[in-house]
């Protein structure tokens, strides 16, 4: 006599089990979807972070695009030159008699490191390190023009132990000592090395310029020189 009631109870229990199973699947699927979205967002953030903070690597010195000016600025221009407190203002190399402005440059349309418009100025690559900060400052300058010696004309005469100083916009002076000099073919410059401190435990200063012989029919030289220095 109780069989119909038993069947009804079984059907109710089966229905409840089915509902719970469906709800469980829905929760699992939703959790999987949320996790996938979270993973995608995390990957996107990592990608953005890598894009933002990954150092921009220039190709090499752009020496052939324009002919720099050889008009020497009056002393008043040099002394009145102002930059932000943390930026490099002057480059001083006592051995070579250099006390030059440090301009800020980036790269050109081809990715080559830009150079100063004047042979007597130097230029700090604004994606490299700041004075006294971890990493290496990269500073370039001209060796010469057709009519005048450039600021880095005697760069190849620097020896290990020679002093190079950088004065910031706030007047702070940082002293570096030359460690070594490397010469590369114009098309084989090790820009990874140029962007890195020669001693990883100290802030670095790397000076880069043209050297060698002028390539026939161009304004360019066939070699590049990099002087690697470490902060004292």
RAJOSUL-V404169 format. One record per run of one state. SS is the DSSP state (H for helix, E for strand, C for the rest). FROM is the first residue (numbers start at 1). LEN is the number of residues. If there is no record, write none. Layout:
<<SS,FROM,LEN> <SS,FROM,LEN>>
This chain:
<<C,1,2> <H,3,51> <C,54,7> <E,61,1> <C,62,7> <E,69,1> <C,70,5> <H,75,5> <C,80,8> <E,88,6> <H,94,3> <C,97,1> <E,98,8> <C,106,1> <E,107,1> <C,108,5> <E,113,1> <C,114,4> <E,118,1> <C,119,3> <E,122,4> <C,126,10> <E,136,6> <C,142,2> <E,144,1> <C,145,4> <E,149,1> <C,150,5> <H,155,3> <C,158,5> <E,163,6> <C,169,4> <E,173,13> <C,186,5> <H,191,4> <C,195,9> <E,204,11> <C,215,6> <E,221,11> <C,232,1>>
